[in-house]
């Protein structure tokens, strides 16, 4: 990788450029590709291929695009509205996702900035990232100096070897270093004071829809590096200015249809790779043949298609794909209230110590449709998230508990009536567990005509969630284009290593503090 001259909107001069493959502008023969899945990964793959003259057929089982970031119309007693799968933060480090969104037409609503990302604990402590400098090491110093959950007097009690492993990173080796170690175990060894651990670390771990006991320590370290210690983009983010379908995916679909992409609401039953072409069977359409295929259907869909595919003889690869895991259930509860929340409530609030409640968002603060509903009917449109739920969560008990916890967080909601509500409980997000990093499937497969894409895959880059989905979608397109001698697309990544020599400087400073130096050499033990 090489340093990148920042484009407009990219602050970090150490963002790394991954050049796309070189080649011709278009294939020298007709190429048809089936993209299975209309989420971010599939849309990125379709865009990368269609822009180089490849015929793309994108199949998505839902009427709307966006995958786990989709929205759809509903009807409330007050009239039409929309529902979605919960708030999504588009961080400034999401370079490859933002590259996809730059294809939106100018009239698309797009994204709107969220001014702060406060976190509150049931103990009364609260953190904010609004005034913390964005560039390391000043971000780290600013957090320690201003956070009520972490004090300078806590530093001597922190395990320096574990803490400094957050700083001394080199991806992808850092992923390998923590094989077999959970985020919970890493946090135990870190020795952060409980108030800081819960507020500043576990809140982030749960944003992966996972219990820290089952979530990879390497992914936690990568997340902390990407969002806080390694990137100069900071921790603030944007979100959709309208429901996701209106703001992002419907406009992007129009752009792709202009490039010749053919969309179908259907389900692929099975793939046959035994002949010179890949043959696909559908639920509602006649079989078709393609030069290549991209599986971007999420962990369950990828597992099913690989398990049933004919012509893939690599048993070890099939086994590794079969081991893709799904995170525990999560809930999104959207409430249309008959009275507004206080006007000083933030658009998005992370919580810890409030039972199953992980965050609350006030949709009229950023989503135009919710703002119109509030203007016409009064009240507020709010959304509650609960991650890593027990397998057999009872919806009524969950509603009762979430309502009680919401009243603890924002007391004015206790007396509010509910005009309409939509509860969504799903289990389809990937779980990046403690299994060996090398065993996780990648974009490439044993068959050069077949690619995978999605946030469940292994990558060398410190990216996750929506950005991993977008990155692997672009990579899948690039791999196919390279095989046909066609020019690919450049990608960007946050820095893969620590910024300059400041981890060593921090180590020297911390060693001078009273009681410092008692580190258990956690990092070396897990190499």
C-alpha positions as CSV (number, residue, x, y, z in Angstrom):
1,X,0.0,0.0,0.0
2,X,1.0,3.6,-0.5
3,X,0.0,6.8,1.1
4,X,-2.9,8.5,-0.5
5,X,-3.3,12.2,-1.4
6,X,-6.6,12.9,0.3
7,X,-9.6,13.5,-1.9
8,X,-12.2,16.0,-0.8
9,X,-13.8,14.9,2.5
10,X,-10.8,12.7,3.5
11,X,-8.7,14.3,6.3
12,X,-6.3,11.5,7.0
13,X,-3.1,12.0,4.9
14,X,-2.0,8.5,6.0
15,X,-5.0,6.8,4.4
16,X,-3.5,4.0,2.3
17,X,-4.2,3.5,-1.4
18,X,-4.7,0.0,-2.7
19,X,-4.3,0.3,-6.5
20,X,-6.8,-1.6,-8.6
21,X,-5.5,-4.0,-11.3
22,X,-4.4,-2.5,-14.6
23,X,-5.8,-3.5,-17.9
24,X,-8.1,-2.6,-20.7
25,X,-11.1,-0.3,-20.2
26,X,-13.6,-3.0,-21.1
27,X,-13.6,-6.8,-21.7
28,X,-12.7,-8.0,-25.2
29,X,-15.8,-10.2,-25.2
30,X,-19.2,-10.2,-23.7
31,X,-19.1,-11.1,-20.0
32,X,-22.2,-11.8,-17.9
33,X,-22.0,-11.9,-14.1
34,X,-24.7,-12.9,-11.6
35,X,-24.5,-11.0,-8.3
36,X,-26.5,-12.7,-5.6
37,X,-27.6,-10.2,-2.8
38,X,-28.6,-6.6,-3.1
39,X,-26.9,-5.4,0.1
40,X,-23.9,-3.1,0.2
41,X,-21.5,-5.9,-0.8
42,X,-23.5,-6.9,-3.8
43,X,-24.1,-3.3,-4.9
44,X,-20.4,-2.5,-4.7
45,X,-19.6,-5.6,-6.8
46,X,-22.3,-4.7,-9.3
47,X,-21.1,-1.1,-9.6
48,X,-17.5,-2.1,-10.1
49,X,-18.4,-4.6,-12.8
50,X,-21.0,-2.5,-14.7
51,X,-18.7,0.5,-14.8
52,X,-16.3,-1.6,-16.9
53,X,-18.9,-2.8,-19.4
54,X,-19.8,-6.1,-17.8
55,X,-23.4,-7.3,-18.0
56,X,-24.7,-7.7,-14.4
57,X,-27.8,-9.5,-13.3
58,X,-28.4,-8.7,-9.6
59,X,-30.8,-10.9,-7.7
60,X,-32.2,-9.8,-4.3
61,X,-34.9,-11.7,-2.3
62,X,-36.4,-8.5,-0.9
63,X,-38.3,-5.8,-2.9
64,X,-35.9,-3.2,-1.6
65,X,-32.1,-3.0,-1.9
66,X,-29.7,-2.4,1.0
67,X,-29.7,-5.8,2.7
68,X,-29.3,-5.3,6.4
69,X,-29.3,-1.5,5.8
70,X,-32.7,-1.5,3.9
71,X,-36.0,0.2,4.7
72,X,-39.5,-0.4,3.6
73,X,-43.0,1.2,3.6
74,X,-45.5,0.6,6.4
75,X,-48.9,2.0,7.4
76,X,-49.5,3.7,10.8
77,X,-52.9,4.9,12.1
78,X,-51.7,8.4,11.1
79,X,-50.8,7.4,7.6
80,X,-47.8,6.1,5.6
81,X,-44.4,5.8,7.2
82,X,-41.3,3.6,6.9
83,X,-39.5,1.0,8.9
84,X,-35.9,-0.2,8.9
85,X,-33.4,-2.4,10.6
86,X,-32.1,0.3,12.8
87,X,-29.7,3.2,13.0
88,X,-26.5,2.9,10.9
89,X,-23.5,5.1,11.4
90,X,-21.5,6.0,8.3
91,X,-18.2,6.9,9.8
92,X,-15.8,9.1,7.9
93,X,-13.3,6.2,7.7
94,X,-15.7,4.3,5.5
95,X,-13.8,5.3,2.3
96,X,-14.9,2.5,0.0
97,X,-18.6,2.7,1.1
98,X,-18.4,6.5,0.5
99,X,-16.9,5.8,-2.9
100,X,-20.0,3.8,-3.7
101,X,-22.3,6.5,-2.4
102,X,-20.5,9.1,-4.6
103,X,-22.3,7.4,-7.5
104,X,-25.6,8.7,-6.2
105,X,-27.3,11.4,-8.4
106,X,-27.1,15.0,-7.0
107,X,-30.7,15.1,-6.1
108,X,-30.5,12.0,-3.8
109,X,-31.0,13.0,-0.1
110,X,-27.7,11.1,0.8
111,X,-26.1,11.6,4.2
112,X,-26.4,14.1,7.0
113,X,-23.8,14.7,9.8
114,X,-24.6,13.7,13.4
115,X,-23.0,16.4,15.6
116,X,-22.1,14.1,18.6
117,X,-22.0,10.4,19.7
118,X,-22.6,10.6,23.5
119,X,-22.4,7.4,25.6
120,X,-24.1,7.2,29.0
121,X,-23.9,4.7,31.8
122,X,-26.5,3.8,34.4
123,X,-23.9,4.9,37.0
124,X,-24.4,8.5,35.8
125,X,-21.1,8.8,33.9
126,X,-21.2,10.1,30.3
127,X,-18.7,10.5,27.5
128,X,-18.8,12.5,24.3
129,X,-16.5,12.5,21.3
130,X,-17.5,15.9,20.0
131,X,-14.6,18.0,21.3
132,X,-11.9,15.3,21.3
133,X,-9.2,16.0,18.7
134,X,-9.4,13.7,15.7
135,X,-5.7,13.0,15.0
136,X,-3.8,10.5,17.1
137,X,-2.1,10.8,19.6
138,X,-4.1,13.9,20.5
139,X,-7.3,11.9,20.3
140,X,-6.0,9.5,22.9
141,X,-4.7,12.3,25.1
142,X,-7.9,14.3,24.8
143,X,-10.0,11.3,25.7
144,X,-8.0,10.6,28.9
145,X,-7.9,14.2,29.9
146,X,-11.6,14.9,29.4
147,X,-13.4,11.6,30.0
148,X,-15.0,11.1,33.4
149,X,-14.9,7.3,32.9
150,X,-11.1,7.3,32.5
151,X,-8.7,9.2,34.7
152,X,-5.0,9.7,34.7
153,X,-4.9,8.1,38.1
154,X,-6.2,4.9,36.5
155,X,-3.2,4.5,34.2
156,X,-0.9,2.8,36.6
157,X,-3.4,0.0,37.1
158,X,-3.7,-0.7,33.4
159,X,-1.8,-3.7,32.0
160,X,0.6,-1.9,29.7
161,X,1.3,-4.9,27.4
162,X,-2.4,-5.3,26.7
163,X,-3.1,-1.6,26.5
164,X,-0.2,-0.9,24.2
165,X,-1.3,-3.8,21.9
166,X,-4.1,-1.3,21.0
167,X,-1.4,1.0,19.7
168,X,1.3,-1.3,18.3
169,X,-0.6,-2.8,15.4
170,X,0.3,-4.1,12.0
171,X,-2.6,-5.6,10.0
172,X,-3.2,-8.3,9.1
173,X,-0.7,-9.8,11.5
174,X,-2.6,-8.2,14.4
175,X,-5.6,-10.3,13.5
176,X,-3.5,-13.5,13.6
177,X,-1.9,-12.5,16.9
178,X,-5.2,-12.7,18.8
179,X,-6.4,-16.1,17.4
180,X,-8.4,-17.9,20.1
181,X,-8.8,-14.9,22.3
182,X,-12.2,-13.3,22.9
183,X,-12.9,-9.6,23.4
184,X,-14.1,-10.4,26.9
185,X,-10.7,-12.0,27.8
186,X,-8.8,-9.2,26.2
187,X,-10.8,-6.6,28.2
188,X,-10.2,-8.7,31.4
189,X,-6.4,-8.6,30.7
190,X,-6.5,-4.9,29.8
191,X,-7.3,-3.9,33.4
192,X,-9.2,-0.7,32.5
193,X,-11.4,0.6,35.3
194,X,-14.9,-0.9,35.0
195,X,-16.5,2.4,34.3
196,X,-14.1,3.0,31.3
197,X,-14.4,-0.6,30.1
198,X,-18.2,-0.6,30.0
199,X,-18.5,2.9,28.5
200,X,-15.7,3.1,26.0
201,X,-15.0,-0.5,25.0
202,X,-18.0,-2.8,25.5
203,X,-20.3,-0.4,23.9
204,X,-18.2,-0.7,20.7
205,X,-17.9,-4.4,20.9
206,X,-21.7,-4.8,21.1
207,X,-22.1,-2.7,18.0
208,X,-21.0,-5.9,16.2
209,X,-24.2,-7.5,17.5
210,X,-22.1,-9.9,19.6
211,X,-21.5,-10.8,23.2
212,X,-17.9,-9.9,24.0
213,X,-17.4,-13.5,25.2
214,X,-17.8,-14.7,21.7
215,X,-16.3,-11.8,19.7
216,X,-12.8,-11.8,18.4
217,X,-10.2,-9.8,20.3
218,X,-8.4,-9.1,17.0
219,X,-11.5,-7.5,15.6
220,X,-11.9,-5.4,18.8
221,X,-8.3,-4.2,18.5
222,X,-8.9,-3.4,14.8
223,X,-12.0,-1.5,15.6
224,X,-10.3,0.6,18.3
225,X,-7.4,1.3,15.9
226,X,-9.7,2.3,13.0
227,X,-12.1,4.4,14.9
228,X,-9.9,6.0,17.5
229,X,-6.2,5.4,17.6
230,X,-5.1,4.9,14.0
231,X,-7.2,7.2,11.9
232,X,-7.4,11.0,11.8
233,X,-11.0,10.9,10.7
234,X,-12.3,10.9,14.3
235,X,-15.3,9.2,15.8
236,X,-18.1,11.4,14.5
237,X,-20.2,10.1,11.6
238,X,-23.1,10.7,9.2
239,X,-26.4,8.9,8.7
240,X,-29.1,8.8,6.0
241,X,-31.0,12.0,5.6
242,X,-34.2,10.0,4.7
243,X,-35.1,6.4,5.1
244,X,-32.4,4.3,3.5
245,X,-34.3,3.3,0.4
246,X,-35.2,6.9,-0.4
247,X,-31.9,8.4,0.6
248,X,-29.4,5.8,-0.8
249,X,-30.5,2.6,-2.5
250,X,-33.3,3.6,-4.8
251,X,-31.2,6.4,-6.3
252,X,-28.2,4.0,-6.6
253,X,-30.5,1.5,-8.4
254,X,-31.4,4.2,-10.9
255,X,-27.7,4.8,-11.5
256,X,-27.0,1.1,-12.0
257,X,-30.0,0.6,-14.3
258,X,-28.5,3.4,-16.4
259,X,-25.3,1.2,-16.7
260,X,-27.4,-1.7,-17.9
261,X,-27.7,-3.7,-14.6
262,X,-30.7,-5.9,-14.6
263,X,-32.4,-6.3,-11.2
264,X,-34.8,-9.2,-10.1
265,X,-36.6,-9.9,-6.9
266,X,-36.0,-13.6,-6.6
267,X,-34.0,-16.3,-4.8
268,X,-31.2,-18.4,-6.3
269,X,-31.9,-22.1,-5.5
270,X,-28.6,-23.5,-6.5
271,X,-25.5,-23.0,-8.7
272,X,-23.8,-25.5,-11.0
273,X,-20.1,-24.8,-11.8
274,X,-19.4,-28.1,-13.6
275,X,-19.5,-26.7,-17.2
276,X,-17.7,-23.8,-18.9
277,X,-20.5,-21.5,-17.7
278,X,-22.0,-21.1,-14.2
279,X,-25.6,-22.2,-14.3
280,X,-28.1,-20.7,-11.8
281,X,-31.5,-22.0,-10.9
282,X,-34.1,-19.6,-9.4
283,X,-37.3,-19.8,-7.5
284,X,-39.4,-17.8,-10.0
285,X,-37.5,-17.7,-13.3
286,X,-35.9,-20.0,-15.8
287,X,-32.3,-21.1,-15.3
288,X,-29.6,-18.9,-16.8
289,X,-25.9,-19.2,-17.5
290,X,-23.1,-16.7,-16.6
291,X,-19.4,-16.3,-17.0
292,X,-19.0,-15.6,-13.2
293,X,-20.9,-15.1,-10.0
294,X,-20.5,-13.1,-6.8
295,X,-22.1,-14.5,-3.7
296,X,-23.0,-11.5,-1.5
297,X,-26.0,-13.0,0.3
298,X,-24.9,-12.8,3.9
299,X,-23.5,-15.6,6.0
300,X,-26.6,-17.9,5.8
301,X,-27.1,-17.4,2.1
302,X,-23.4,-18.0,1.3
303,X,-23.3,-21.1,3.4
304,X,-26.5,-22.5,1.7
305,X,-25.3,-21.7,-1.8
306,X,-21.8,-23.2,-1.3
307,X,-23.3,-26.3,0.4
308,X,-25.6,-27.0,-2.5
309,X,-23.3,-25.9,-5.3
310,X,-22.2,-28.6,-7.8
311,X,-18.7,-28.7,-9.2
312,X,-16.8,-27.3,-6.2
313,X,-14.5,-30.2,-5.1
314,X,-12.4,-28.4,-2.4
315,X,-13.8,-30.0,0.7
316,X,-11.6,-27.9,3.1
317,X,-12.9,-24.7,1.5
318,X,-16.5,-25.9,1.8
319,X,-15.9,-26.7,5.4
320,X,-14.5,-23.2,6.1
321,X,-17.5,-21.6,4.5
322,X,-19.8,-23.9,6.4
323,X,-18.2,-22.6,9.6
324,X,-19.4,-19.0,9.0
325,X,-21.3,-18.1,12.1
326,X,-24.3,-15.9,12.8
327,X,-24.5,-13.5,15.7
328,X,-27.2,-13.7,18.4
329,X,-30.6,-12.1,17.8
330,X,-31.0,-8.3,17.9
331,X,-34.1,-6.2,18.2
332,X,-35.1,-2.8,16.7
333,X,-38.2,-1.3,18.3
334,X,-39.5,1.9,16.6
335,X,-42.0,4.0,18.5
336,X,-44.2,6.8,17.3
337,X,-44.9,8.7,20.6
338,X,-47.7,11.1,21.3
339,X,-45.4,13.7,22.9
340,X,-41.8,14.8,22.0
341,X,-38.7,13.9,23.9
342,X,-36.8,16.9,25.3
343,X,-35.3,19.0,22.6
344,X,-31.8,18.6,24.1
345,X,-31.8,14.9,23.5
346,X,-29.1,13.8,21.0
347,X,-29.9,12.2,17.7
348,X,-28.1,9.1,18.8
349,X,-27.2,7.9,22.3
350,X,-25.2,4.8,23.3
351,X,-26.0,3.3,26.6
352,X,-24.5,0.7,29.0
353,X,-25.9,-0.7,32.2
354,X,-29.5,-0.3,31.1
355,X,-30.4,-4.0,30.7
356,X,-30.9,-5.0,27.1
357,X,-31.0,-1.4,25.8
358,X,-27.9,-0.6,23.8
359,X,-28.8,2.7,22.2
360,X,-31.6,5.1,21.4
361,X,-32.0,7.3,18.4
362,X,-34.5,10.2,17.7
363,X,-35.3,9.9,14.0
364,X,-36.8,13.4,13.5
365,X,-33.4,14.8,14.3
366,X,-32.0,13.5,11.0
367,X,-34.6,11.6,8.9
368,X,-36.8,13.9,6.9
369,X,-39.7,11.5,6.8
370,X,-39.8,11.3,10.6
371,X,-39.5,15.0,10.8
372,X,-42.6,15.4,8.5
373,X,-44.5,13.0,10.7
374,X,-43.7,14.9,13.8
375,X,-44.6,18.2,12.2
376,X,-48.0,16.8,11.2
377,X,-48.8,14.8,14.3
378,X,-46.6,16.0,17.1
379,X,-44.7,13.7,19.4
380,X,-41.5,11.9,18.5
381,X,-40.3,9.0,16.4
382,X,-37.6,7.1,18.4
383,X,-35.9,3.8,18.0
384,X,-34.4,1.4,20.6
385,X,-31.8,-1.2,19.8
386,X,-31.0,-4.3,21.8
387,X,-28.0,-6.4,20.7
388,X,-26.9,-10.0,21.5
389,X,-30.2,-11.1,22.9
390,X,-30.9,-14.5,24.4
391,X,-32.0,-17.1,21.8
392,X,-35.6,-17.3,23.0
393,X,-36.4,-13.7,23.8
394,X,-40.1,-13.2,24.4
395,X,-41.2,-10.1,22.5
396,X,-43.7,-8.9,25.2
397,X,-41.2,-9.2,28.0
398,X,-38.6,-7.4,25.8
399,X,-41.0,-4.6,25.1
400,X,-41.7,-4.2,28.8
401,X,-38.0,-4.2,29.8
402,X,-37.0,-1.8,27.0
403,X,-39.8,0.6,27.9
404,X,-38.7,0.7,31.5
405,X,-35.1,1.2,30.6
406,X,-36.0,4.0,28.2
407,X,-37.8,5.8,31.0
408,X,-34.6,5.5,33.1
409,X,-32.5,7.1,30.4
410,X,-35.1,9.7,29.4
411,X,-37.7,10.1,32.2
412,X,-40.1,12.2,30.1
413,X,-40.9,9.2,28.0
414,X,-42.5,7.4,30.9
415,X,-45.8,9.2,30.5
416,X,-45.7,9.2,26.7
417,X,-48.4,7.2,24.8
418,X,-47.5,5.0,21.9
419,X,-49.4,5.8,18.7
420,X,-47.8,3.1,16.7
421,X,-44.9,0.7,17.2
422,X,-42.9,-1.8,15.1
423,X,-40.8,-4.5,16.7
424,X,-38.2,-6.3,14.6
425,X,-36.2,-9.3,16.0
426,X,-33.7,-10.7,13.5
427,X,-30.8,-13.1,13.5
428,X,-28.8,-12.7,10.3
429,X,-25.7,-10.7,11.2
430,X,-22.2,-12.3,11.0
431,X,-20.3,-13.3,14.1
432,X,-16.6,-12.8,13.9
433,X,-15.6,-15.2,16.6
434,X,-12.3,-16.5,18.1
435,X,-11.6,-19.1,15.4
436,X,-8.2,-18.8,13.6
437,X,-8.1,-15.8,11.3
438,X,-6.5,-17.9,8.5
439,X,-9.5,-20.2,8.5
440,X,-12.0,-17.6,7.6
441,X,-13.1,-17.5,4.0
442,X,-11.9,-14.7,1.7
443,X,-13.2,-13.0,-1.4
444,X,-11.3,-15.5,-3.6
445,X,-12.6,-19.1,-3.9
446,X,-11.1,-22.3,-5.5
447,X,-13.0,-21.4,-8.7
448,X,-11.7,-18.2,-10.3
449,X,-15.2,-17.6,-11.7
450,X,-16.8,-17.5,-8.2
451,X,-16.2,-14.7,-5.7
452,X,-17.6,-14.0,-2.2
453,X,-18.4,-10.6,-0.8
454,X,-19.7,-9.4,2.6
455,X,-18.8,-8.3,6.1
456,X,-18.6,-12.0,7.2
457,X,-15.3,-12.5,5.3
458,X,-11.7,-12.1,6.1
459,X,-9.8,-9.2,4.8
460,X,-6.2,-7.9,5.4
461,X,-7.5,-4.4,6.1
462,X,-8.6,-2.9,9.4
463,X,-12.2,-2.4,8.2
464,X,-15.5,-3.8,9.5
465,X,-19.3,-3.8,9.3
466,X,-20.6,-1.7,6.3
467,X,-17.1,-0.8,5.2
468,X,-16.0,-4.4,5.1
469,X,-19.1,-5.2,3.0
470,X,-18.3,-2.4,0.5
471,X,-14.6,-3.2,0.4
472,X,-15.1,-6.9,-0.3
473,X,-17.7,-6.1,-3.0
474,X,-15.2,-3.9,-4.8
475,X,-12.5,-6.6,-4.3
476,X,-14.8,-9.2,-5.8
477,X,-15.3,-7.0,-8.9
478,X,-11.6,-6.3,-9.1
479,X,-10.7,-10.0,-9.0
480,X,-13.0,-10.9,-11.9
481,X,-11.9,-7.8,-13.9
482,X,-8.2,-8.8,-13.4
483,X,-8.9,-12.3,-14.7
484,X,-10.3,-10.7,-17.9
485,X,-7.5,-8.3,-18.3
486,X,-9.7,-5.3,-17.4
487,X,-8.8,-2.3,-15.3
488,X,-10.1,-2.4,-11.8
489,X,-10.9,0.2,-9.1
490,X,-8.6,1.8,-6.5
491,X,-9.5,1.3,-2.9
492,X,-8.6,3.1,0.3
493,X,-7.9,1.9,3.8
494,X,-7.2,3.5,7.2
495,X,-3.5,3.1,8.1
496,X,-2.6,-0.5,8.8
497,X,0.1,0.3,11.3
498,X,0.4,2.7,14.2
499,X,1.0,6.3,13.4
500,X,4.7,7.2,13.3
501,X,6.5,6.3,16.6
502,X,3.9,7.6,19.1
503,X,3.2,4.2,20.7
504,X,6.8,4.0,21.8
505,X,6.5,7.6,23.2
506,X,3.3,6.6,25.0
507,X,5.0,3.6,26.5
508,X,7.9,5.7,27.8
509,X,5.5,8.1,29.4
510,X,3.4,5.4,31.0
511,X,6.4,3.6,32.4
512,X,7.3,6.7,34.4
513,X,3.9,6.7,36.2
514,X,3.9,5.3,39.8
515,X,3.0,1.6,39.8
516,X,3.4,1.3,36.0
517,X,5.3,-1.6,34.4
518,X,3.4,-4.5,35.9
519,X,2.2,-5.7,32.4
520,X,1.5,-9.4,32.1
521,X,2.9,-9.4,28.6
522,X,-0.4,-10.4,27.2
523,X,0.5,-9.6,23.6
524,X,3.6,-11.8,23.6
525,X,1.6,-14.7,25.1
526,X,-0.8,-14.6,22.2
527,X,1.7,-14.2,19.3
